[in-house]
Amino acid sequence: MSYFRYIVAVLAILTTQSSYAYILEYAPALEQAQWSSASSKLRCKISQSIPGYGYAQFIRYAGKPLNLLIYSEEKPVRSGKAWLRSSPEAWKHNTAARELGVVKYSTRQPIFSIKRQLAQRTLFELEQGMSPYLYFKDWGVQGNEVRVAMSSIKFQPALEKFRACTAELIQYDYKTASNMKVFFPGGGVALTQAAIDRLDAVADYLLHDSEINLAYIEGHSDSAGEQGKNFELSKLRAEAAYSYLLRKGVPENKLKLRYYGQRRPVASNKTAAGRAKNRRVALRLVK
């Protein structure tokens, strides 16, 4: 067989009848254990096929924490829970097995979605030459149990690529980048350093996410002063952000200017804090 799938028969006595329960194990074979990697400025991932079952994937998106996703070739008929454990590989026979935590599985792909600290812990276990696995009741046959394992064989080279990729991820995810705001001092139209830093991050996102069709650049003002002057201020602020993004290499056909003067406040103009929030350029990215 091209993978380890062995069935251990365990005799169980149920009242006056005898029946057999099985542990179904899915894990990559020693000679076929591989980790593949894929890198971009928006997403880093490393994956391992689990023959007969599906595959495991560590993935991190820009601006997001690490996730471990397990996909199955067959979806369960009901949700449930599993135990995440870690056992030593054959060459670490003096190392004790470890309990990592309890996770839930769902009826939709990915079957398992393991987040943050527990995903990071699982990554660490593989780095240490351990074999993390999920242990749960078989949703197909009552009484059977399932063990789905990952192998640490050839993990280190993929991990090095993964860490190099995560170090280069851009700062924001889509949700954050598509609702970015930069602010201006009273009566001002020049970009502050804080505004430049945010525009740099948005430009980076626009240059690497090919799914973005358009970025709206919307200028606003507070209500202090004359309405006509405020309209002109909102226009100049939007144009300042627009020109900066062009200089950063964002294509002109992806940018669209709008300006509203004082007509669309997001806070009360009766306070200094509210007026500061209204003196803004809002960037909205559309896929």
N, C-alpha and C positions, 0 to 999 in steps of 0.2 A: 504494500500500500504506500501511497505517496505522503501519508501523514500518520501521526499517532492517533488512532481512535481505538481504544481497547475497551472491552466490556468486562467489568468485574461482577461476577454473580454473587449475590449475597442472599443466603437462605433466610427467609422470614416466615415465622409461624403465625398464621392468622386463624384464631379459634381452632377448628379441627382440620383446616385445610392448609396445605403448603403451597407457597407461590414464590416466585423469584423477583427480586428488585435488582436493578442494574444502575451502575454509574457509567454514564456515557462521557468519555473524555475527548476533547478536541484540542489539539495543540500542533504547532508546526514540527515536522520531522527534523531531526538533527541536521541532515544533509540539505534540507530545503529551507531552513529558517533564513529569512531575508527581511531587511527593513528598507523601504523605499522612502525617498524624501522629495519634497516639492517646496520651492521657495519663491517668494515675491515680497514686495514692500507692503503688501496688504495682508498676507497670510503665510504662515509657516506650518508645515505638517510633515509627520513621519508616520508610516503605516506598515503594518504587518498582516499578511494573509493568514487566516486560521482555516486551513483546508477542511471542508466538510461542514463548516459553520458560517464563516463570513470573514470579517477583518476588523482589526483594532487600529485606531488612528488617534495620535496626539495632534492637536491642532490649536494654534493660537492666531487670532485675528488682531489687526492693528487696534490698539486701544482696549483690548479685551484680555481677560486672564486665560490661562491654559485650560483646555478641556480634553478629556479622554472619551472618545466615542467608540462604541462597539456596534457594528452592523451585523445582522444575521440574515442568512439566506431564507430563513423561514420566520415569519412574524409570530409572536406568541398570541394565543387566543385571549389571554387576560394579562393584566399587569400583576406585578408581584415584587418580591425582594430577593436579593442575592447577597452572599457574603464575599467580600473582596479579601483575598488572602495572598500570601507570597511564600513560595517554597524554594529551596535552594536548587540550582542546577546540579547535574550529576557530579561535577568537579568540586562542589562546595558541600560535600556530604556531612561535614561537621557543623554546618550552620543550621540553626533552628528555623522552623517555619514561623511566619508572622501573621497576625490578624491585623488587617488594615482598616476595615470598616464595613458597614452595611449600606448597600445601594439599592435603588429601585430600578426595575425594568418596565418598559411600556409596550404597548401594542403597535407603536409607530417607530419608524427608523429615525435615528439610530435607536436600537433597543435599549442600550445603556448610554447615559450621558453623565459622566463623572467630572465634577468641576473643581476648580481652584486647588485647595490644599491636598485633597485626596488624589487628584490627578497628578499633582506635583510629587506626592509621596510615591505613587506608582512608577513615575518616571525615575525617581531615585532608586527604587528597588531594582529596576532593570539595569541601571547604571552599576549597581553593586553586584551584578551577576545573579540576581534572583529571577524567579519566574512567577510573576503575578497571575492570579487566576480568579475567576468568578465561579462560585459554587451555588447551585440553586435547584429547586425541584423542577423536574421535567414538566413542561406545560402540555406535552402531548400524551404521555403515558403516566397514569397515576402510580406513584410509588418509585418511579425512576428518578435518579438525580443526574445532574449535568455539571461537568467541569470544563470551563473554557479558559485556556491558558495562553499566555504570551511567552515568547522565548527571548532571552537576553543575548543569544548568539548573533554576532555581527551588529549589535546595537550601538556600540561606541562610535563608529564612523558616522552613522546617521544622526546620533545625538550631537556630535560636533557641528554638523551642517545645520541642524535645527537651532542650536544656540547662536551660531553665527547669523542665521536668518532673523531670529527674534531681536537681536541687537540692532538690526537695520530696519525694523518695522517703523512705519510712520507713526506720528504721535496720536492721531485721532481715528476713531472708527467712523463709519458712514453717518450714523445718527448724530454724533457730535459735530462732525465737519459740515453736515448739511443744515445745521441750525446755529452757525457761528455768528457772533456779534462783535464788532469793534467799536470803541467809544472815543469821543472827542471832547476836548475842553470847551467851555462856553465861548461861542463865537468862532471856534477854531475849525480849520479844515485840514491841517497837517496831521499826518499819521504819527502817533506816538510809538515808542518802542514796543509797548504791549500790543498795539494794533499790528505792527509789523510782524511780531512773533506769531500772532494768530493767522495773519494772511500767509506767512511762509508755510505754516502747517496746512492750510487749506489748498494752497498752490501745489504742495507735495501730493496731497490726496487727489486733486484734479488730474495731475500728470500721470498717476498710476492706476486710477480706476477707470477703465475703458467703458464701463457701463453708465457713467455720468454723461447725460445728454446736454445739460444746460445748468449754468450757475447764475441765479438771479442776484444782483447786487443792488440792494434797496437802501437809499439814503433817507435819513429822518433828522428832525430837529426838535428842540423843546419849544415852548410857546413864548419865551422871552423875546421882546422886540417885535418888529413888524412882520406880518404874515408873509409878505412878498420876499423880504430879506431871508426869512427862515426857509422858504422854498428854495432860494438860491443856495443857501448853506447846505441843505440836504443834497442838492445836485452836485455841488463841489466835493462833498464828502464821498458820495458814491463814485464820482470820477476819480478821486484820489485812490480809492481801493481798486477800481477797475484798471487804472494805469499801472499800479504796482503789480497786480496779477499778470498783466501783459508782459511786464519786464521780467517776471519770473518764468516766462515761457508758456503760460496758459494760452491756448489758441483763442483768438478773438471770437470765433464762431461758437464758443462754449460760454460766452459771457453776455449777459443782458442787463442793461442799466434801467433802474426805476428810482424815482424820488418822489417823496410825498410831503415834504415840509413838516409842519407840526400836526398834520391831520391824523396820524396814527400813533398816539402815545402808548407806551406799555406801562407807564407809571404816572402818578399824579404830578402835574407841573407846579403844584403848590409848595413843594419842598425841593431843597437843593439836591437831595439824593434821588428824587424822582426825575428831576430835569436831567441829571447826569445819565440816567438810564435811557432817556429819550433821545439824547444826542448820540446817534449811533448809525452804523451801517450794518444791516443784517444780510447775511449770505445764506442763500437757500439752494441746495443742490438737488437736482431732479434726475432720476434714472429713467 
